[in-house]
Amino acid sequence: MLITHDTECALSILVDLLNTAPEVCGDERLPDVAALDAFVVRQEISEIDSLTEDDLHQVQELRTRLREVFGTESTEEAAELVNAIVAAAGTTPRLVNHDHHDWHIHYFAPHAAIGTHLAAELGMALAFILMAGERERLRRCEAPDCARVFVDLSRNRSRRYCDSRTCGNRLHVAAYRARQRSAETVPSA
Protein backbone atom coordinates (compact mmCIF):
# COMPACT_ATOMS: atom_id res chain seq x y z
CA MET A 1 0.00 0.00 0.00
CA LEU A 2 1.37 3.38 -0.99
CA ILE A 3 0.79 6.04 1.63
CA THR A 4 2.10 9.52 0.95
CA HIS A 5 4.31 11.25 3.47
CA ASP A 6 1.55 13.77 4.23
CA THR A 7 -1.00 11.04 4.90
CA GLU A 8 1.45 9.17 7.12
CA CYS A 9 2.11 12.36 9.11
CA ALA A 10 -1.64 12.98 9.45
CA LEU A 11 -2.17 9.39 10.64
CA SER A 12 0.55 9.90 13.25
CA ILE A 13 -1.22 13.05 14.49
CA LEU A 14 -4.51 11.13 14.49
CA VAL A 15 -3.16 8.31 16.64
CA ASP A 16 -1.46 10.73 19.02
CA LEU A 17 -4.69 12.73 19.36
CA LEU A 18 -6.89 9.69 19.94
CA ASN A 19 -4.53 8.33 22.56
CA THR A 20 -4.85 11.51 24.67
CA ALA A 21 -8.42 10.61 25.69
CA PRO A 22 -9.26 9.84 29.33
CA GLU A 23 -10.66 6.42 28.42
CA VAL A 24 -7.19 5.54 27.11
CA CYS A 25 -4.88 7.13 29.66
CA GLY A 26 -7.04 7.26 32.76
CA ASP A 27 -6.86 11.04 32.72
CA GLU A 28 -7.40 13.78 30.15
CA ARG A 29 -4.13 14.48 28.31
CA LEU A 30 -5.60 17.62 26.70
CA PRO A 31 -7.07 19.22 29.85
CA ASP A 32 -6.43 22.85 28.92
CA VAL A 33 -5.35 25.24 26.19
CA ALA A 34 -1.69 24.95 27.23
CA ALA A 35 -1.78 21.17 26.68
CA LEU A 36 -3.45 21.67 23.29
CA ASP A 37 -0.78 24.23 22.37
CA ALA A 38 1.95 21.74 23.38
CA PHE A 39 0.25 19.11 21.20
CA VAL A 40 0.23 21.51 18.22
CA VAL A 41 3.93 22.31 18.73
CA ARG A 42 4.92 18.65 19.25
CA GLN A 43 3.09 17.59 16.09
CA GLU A 44 4.43 20.61 14.13
CA ILE A 45 0.92 21.54 12.97
CA SER A 46 1.21 24.58 10.72
CA GLU A 47 -0.99 27.63 10.16
CA ILE A 48 -2.52 27.70 13.64
CA ASP A 49 -3.27 31.02 15.32
CA SER A 50 -3.66 31.48 19.06
CA LEU A 51 -5.77 28.79 20.71
CA THR A 52 -8.86 29.28 22.89
CA GLU A 53 -11.07 27.25 25.23
CA ASP A 54 -13.51 26.84 22.34
CA ASP A 55 -10.70 25.31 20.25
CA LEU A 56 -9.96 22.89 23.07
CA HIS A 57 -13.59 21.75 23.29
CA GLN A 58 -13.84 21.38 19.50
CA VAL A 59 -10.71 19.19 19.42
CA GLN A 60 -11.96 17.04 22.31
CA GLU A 61 -15.30 16.55 20.52
CA LEU A 62 -13.54 15.77 17.24
CA ARG A 63 -11.35 13.24 19.04
CA THR A 64 -14.48 11.36 20.15
CA ARG A 65 -15.90 11.32 16.60
CA LEU A 66 -12.59 10.19 15.09
CA ARG A 67 -12.22 7.40 17.65
CA GLU A 68 -15.60 6.00 16.57
CA VAL A 69 -14.09 5.21 13.16
CA PHE A 70 -11.75 2.68 14.80
CA GLY A 71 -14.72 0.82 16.29
CA THR A 72 -16.74 0.40 13.10
CA GLU A 73 -17.71 -3.02 11.80
CA SER A 74 -17.63 -2.16 8.09
CA THR A 75 -16.00 0.19 5.62
CA GLU A 76 -19.44 1.61 4.82
CA GLU A 77 -19.99 2.53 8.46
CA ALA A 78 -16.48 4.04 8.71
CA ALA A 79 -17.00 5.96 5.45
CA GLU A 80 -20.24 7.44 6.75
CA LEU A 81 -18.47 8.75 9.86
CA VAL A 82 -15.48 10.07 7.88
CA ASN A 83 -17.75 11.74 5.31
CA ALA A 84 -19.60 13.56 8.10
CA ILE A 85 -16.34 14.74 9.70
CA VAL A 86 -14.88 15.97 6.40
CA ALA A 87 -18.13 17.63 5.29
CA ALA A 88 -18.47 19.48 8.60
CA ALA A 89 -14.90 20.76 8.18
CA GLY A 90 -15.73 22.30 4.81
CA THR A 91 -12.51 21.10 3.21
CA THR A 92 -10.79 23.49 0.84
CA PRO A 93 -7.91 21.62 -0.83
CA ARG A 94 -4.96 23.76 -1.92
CA LEU A 95 -1.36 23.14 -2.95
CA VAL A 96 1.24 24.64 -0.63
CA ASN A 97 4.97 24.52 0.08
CA HIS A 98 6.23 25.81 3.41
CA ASP A 99 8.68 25.15 6.23
CA HIS A 100 11.14 23.28 4.00
CA HIS A 101 8.42 20.86 2.84
CA ASP A 102 7.94 20.26 -0.86
CA TRP A 103 4.57 20.80 -2.55
CA HIS A 104 1.70 19.06 -0.78
CA ILE A 105 -2.03 19.48 -0.20
CA HIS A 106 -3.68 21.17 2.75
CA TYR A 107 -7.37 20.37 3.08
CA PHE A 108 -8.20 23.33 5.31
CA ALA A 109 -8.45 27.07 4.79
CA PRO A 110 -5.43 29.16 5.79
CA HIS A 111 -5.43 29.78 9.56
CA ALA A 112 -8.58 27.72 10.11
CA ALA A 113 -9.50 26.93 13.70
CA ILE A 114 -7.58 23.92 15.00
CA GLY A 115 -10.76 21.78 15.19
CA THR A 116 -11.58 22.48 11.55
CA HIS A 117 -7.93 22.04 10.54
CA LEU A 118 -7.67 18.64 12.23
CA ALA A 119 -11.11 17.49 11.04
CA ALA A 120 -10.14 18.18 7.43
CA GLU A 121 -6.60 16.82 7.58
CA LEU A 122 -7.24 13.76 9.73
CA GLY A 123 -10.56 13.02 8.06
CA MET A 124 -8.91 13.02 4.64
CA ALA A 125 -6.11 10.72 5.89
CA LEU A 126 -8.78 8.28 7.08
CA ALA A 127 -10.58 8.67 3.76
CA PHE A 128 -7.42 7.63 1.89
CA ILE A 129 -7.08 4.52 4.09
CA LEU A 130 -10.71 3.57 3.46
CA MET A 131 -10.49 4.33 -0.26
CA ALA A 132 -7.50 1.98 -0.51
CA GLY A 133 -9.55 -0.82 1.05
CA GLU A 134 -7.36 -0.84 4.16
CA ARG A 135 -9.85 -0.28 7.01
CA GLU A 136 -8.40 -3.28 8.85
CA ARG A 137 -5.22 -1.24 9.39
CA LEU A 138 -7.17 0.94 11.87
CA ARG A 139 -6.67 -1.08 15.03
CA ARG A 140 -7.06 -1.15 18.75
CA CYS A 141 -4.24 -2.61 20.82
CA GLU A 142 -4.83 -6.31 21.55
CA ALA A 143 -3.41 -6.09 25.06
CA PRO A 144 -6.36 -6.71 27.38
CA ASP A 145 -5.55 -3.78 29.64
CA CYS A 146 -4.81 -1.24 26.87
CA ALA A 147 -7.29 1.02 25.09
CA ARG A 148 -4.83 2.71 22.72
CA VAL A 149 -5.36 2.76 18.96
CA PHE A 150 -2.83 2.63 16.14
CA VAL A 151 -2.62 2.43 12.36
CA ASP A 152 -0.87 -0.74 11.26
CA LEU A 153 1.47 0.34 8.47
CA SER A 154 3.43 -2.92 8.48
CA ARG A 155 3.79 -4.57 5.10
CA ASN A 156 1.80 -7.68 6.04
CA ARG A 157 -0.69 -6.06 8.45
CA SER A 158 0.65 -8.13 11.35
CA ARG A 159 1.00 -5.54 14.09
CA ARG A 160 -1.09 -6.43 17.15
CA TYR A 161 -0.02 -3.97 19.84
CA CYS A 162 0.20 -0.20 20.10
CA ASP A 163 3.83 -0.60 21.11
CA SER A 164 5.76 -3.84 20.92
CA ARG A 165 8.19 -2.62 23.61
CA THR A 166 5.46 -2.19 26.20
CA CYS A 167 2.19 -4.00 25.53
CA GLY A 168 3.63 -6.65 23.23
CA ASN A 169 6.66 -7.38 25.39
CA ARG A 170 4.58 -7.44 28.59
CA LEU A 171 2.20 -10.05 27.14
CA HIS A 172 5.03 -12.15 25.71
CA VAL A 173 6.79 -12.19 29.10
CA ALA A 174 3.52 -13.13 30.85
CA ALA A 175 2.96 -15.99 28.38
CA TYR A 176 6.53 -17.19 28.87
CA ARG A 177 6.17 -17.16 32.66
CA ALA A 178 2.86 -19.01 32.43
CA ARG A 179 4.53 -21.71 30.29
CA GLN A 180 7.38 -21.94 32.82
CA ARG A 181 4.93 -22.36 35.72
CA SER A 182 3.00 -24.95 33.73
CA ALA A 183 6.18 -26.89 32.99
CA GLU A 184 7.13 -26.86 36.70
CA THR A 185 3.80 -28.40 37.73
CA VAL A 186 3.93 -31.24 35.19
CA PRO A 187 5.26 -34.35 37.02
CA SER A 188 8.29 -36.09 35.48
CA ALA A 189 7.85 -39.60 34.17
C-alpha positions as CSV (number, residue, x, y, z in Angstrom):
1,M,0.0,0.0,0.0
2,L,1.4,3.4,-1.0
3,I,0.8,6.0,1.6
4,T,2.1,9.5,1.0
5,H,4.3,11.2,3.5
6,D,1.5,13.8,4.2
7,T,-1.0,11.0,4.9
8,E,1.4,9.2,7.1
9,C,2.1,12.4,9.1
10,A,-1.6,13.0,9.4
11,L,-2.2,9.4,10.6
12,S,0.5,9.9,13.2
13,I,-1.2,13.0,14.5
14,L,-4.5,11.1,14.5
15,V,-3.2,8.3,16.6
16,D,-1.5,10.7,19.0
17,L,-4.7,12.7,19.4
18,L,-6.9,9.7,19.9
19,N,-4.5,8.3,22.6
20,T,-4.9,11.5,24.7
21,A,-8.4,10.6,25.7
22,P,-9.3,9.8,29.3
23,E,-10.7,6.4,28.4
24,V,-7.2,5.5,27.1
25,C,-4.9,7.1,29.7
26,G,-7.0,7.3,32.8
27,D,-6.9,11.0,32.7
28,E,-7.4,13.8,30.1
29,R,-4.1,14.5,28.3
30,L,-5.6,17.6,26.7
31,P,-7.1,19.2,29.8
32,D,-6.4,22.8,28.9
33,V,-5.4,25.2,26.2
34,A,-1.7,24.9,27.2
35,A,-1.8,21.2,26.7
36,L,-3.5,21.7,23.3
37,D,-0.8,24.2,22.4
38,A,1.9,21.7,23.4
39,F,0.2,19.1,21.2
40,V,0.2,21.5,18.2
41,V,3.9,22.3,18.7
42,R,4.9,18.7,19.3
43,Q,3.1,17.6,16.1
44,E,4.4,20.6,14.1
45,I,0.9,21.5,13.0
46,S,1.2,24.6,10.7
47,E,-1.0,27.6,10.2
48,I,-2.5,27.7,13.6
49,D,-3.3,31.0,15.3
50,S,-3.7,31.5,19.1
51,L,-5.8,28.8,20.7
52,T,-8.9,29.3,22.9
53,E,-11.1,27.2,25.2
54,D,-13.5,26.8,22.3
55,D,-10.7,25.3,20.2
56,L,-10.0,22.9,23.1
57,H,-13.6,21.8,23.3
58,Q,-13.8,21.4,19.5
59,V,-10.7,19.2,19.4
60,Q,-12.0,17.0,22.3
61,E,-15.3,16.6,20.5
62,L,-13.5,15.8,17.2
63,R,-11.3,13.2,19.0
64,T,-14.5,11.4,20.1
65,R,-15.9,11.3,16.6
66,L,-12.6,10.2,15.1
67,R,-12.2,7.4,17.6
68,E,-15.6,6.0,16.6
69,V,-14.1,5.2,13.2
70,F,-11.7,2.7,14.8
71,G,-14.7,0.8,16.3
72,T,-16.7,0.4,13.1
73,E,-17.7,-3.0,11.8
74,S,-17.6,-2.2,8.1
75,T,-16.0,0.2,5.6
76,E,-19.4,1.6,4.8
77,E,-20.0,2.5,8.5
78,A,-16.5,4.0,8.7
79,A,-17.0,6.0,5.5
80,E,-20.2,7.4,6.8
81,L,-18.5,8.8,9.9
82,V,-15.5,10.1,7.9
83,N,-17.8,11.7,5.3
84,A,-19.6,13.6,8.1
85,I,-16.3,14.7,9.7
86,V,-14.9,16.0,6.4
87,A,-18.1,17.6,5.3
88,A,-18.5,19.5,8.6
89,A,-14.9,20.8,8.2
90,G,-15.7,22.3,4.8
91,T,-12.5,21.1,3.2
92,T,-10.8,23.5,0.8
93,P,-7.9,21.6,-0.8
94,R,-5.0,23.8,-1.9
95,L,-1.4,23.1,-2.9
96,V,1.2,24.6,-0.6
97,N,5.0,24.5,0.1
98,H,6.2,25.8,3.4
99,D,8.7,25.2,6.2
100,H,11.1,23.3,4.0
101,H,8.4,20.9,2.8
102,D,7.9,20.3,-0.9
103,W,4.6,20.8,-2.5
104,H,1.7,19.1,-0.8
105,I,-2.0,19.5,-0.2
106,H,-3.7,21.2,2.8
107,Y,-7.4,20.4,3.1
108,F,-8.2,23.3,5.3
109,A,-8.5,27.1,4.8
110,P,-5.4,29.2,5.8
111,H,-5.4,29.8,9.6
112,A,-8.6,27.7,10.1
113,A,-9.5,26.9,13.7
114,I,-7.6,23.9,15.0
115,G,-10.8,21.8,15.2
116,T,-11.6,22.5,11.5
117,H,-7.9,22.0,10.5
118,L,-7.7,18.6,12.2
119,A,-11.1,17.5,11.0
120,A,-10.1,18.2,7.4
121,E,-6.6,16.8,7.6
122,L,-7.2,13.8,9.7
123,G,-10.6,13.0,8.1
124,M,-8.9,13.0,4.6
125,A,-6.1,10.7,5.9
126,L,-8.8,8.3,7.1
127,A,-10.6,8.7,3.8
128,F,-7.4,7.6,1.9
129,I,-7.1,4.5,4.1
130,L,-10.7,3.6,3.5
131,M,-10.5,4.3,-0.3
132,A,-7.5,2.0,-0.5
133,G,-9.6,-0.8,1.0
134,E,-7.4,-0.8,4.2
135,R,-9.8,-0.3,7.0
136,E,-8.4,-3.3,8.8
137,R,-5.2,-1.2,9.4
138,L,-7.2,0.9,11.9
139,R,-6.7,-1.1,15.0
140,R,-7.1,-1.2,18.7
141,C,-4.2,-2.6,20.8
142,E,-4.8,-6.3,21.5
143,A,-3.4,-6.1,25.1
144,P,-6.4,-6.7,27.4
145,D,-5.5,-3.8,29.6
146,C,-4.8,-1.2,26.9
147,A,-7.3,1.0,25.1
148,R,-4.8,2.7,22.7
149,V,-5.4,2.8,19.0
150,F,-2.8,2.6,16.1
151,V,-2.6,2.4,12.4
152,D,-0.9,-0.7,11.3
153,L,1.5,0.3,8.5
154,S,3.4,-2.9,8.5
155,R,3.8,-4.6,5.1
156,N,1.8,-7.7,6.0
157,R,-0.7,-6.1,8.4
158,S,0.6,-8.1,11.3
159,R,1.0,-5.5,14.1
160,R,-1.1,-6.4,17.2
161,Y,0.0,-4.0,19.8
162,C,0.2,-0.2,20.1
163,D,3.8,-0.6,21.1
164,S,5.8,-3.8,20.9
165,R,8.2,-2.6,23.6
166,T,5.5,-2.2,26.2
167,C,2.2,-4.0,25.5
168,G,3.6,-6.6,23.2
169,N,6.7,-7.4,25.4
170,R,4.6,-7.4,28.6
171,L,2.2,-10.0,27.1
172,H,5.0,-12.2,25.7
173,V,6.8,-12.2,29.1
174,A,3.5,-13.1,30.9
175,A,3.0,-16.0,28.4
176,Y,6.5,-17.2,28.9
177,R,6.2,-17.2,32.7
178,A,2.9,-19.0,32.4
179,R,4.5,-21.7,30.3
180,Q,7.4,-21.9,32.8
181,R,4.9,-22.4,35.7
182,S,3.0,-24.9,33.7
183,A,6.2,-26.9,33.0
184,E,7.1,-26.9,36.7
185,T,3.8,-28.4,37.7
186,V,3.9,-31.2,35.2
187,P,5.3,-34.3,37.0
188,S,8.3,-36.1,35.5
189,A,7.8,-39.6,34.2
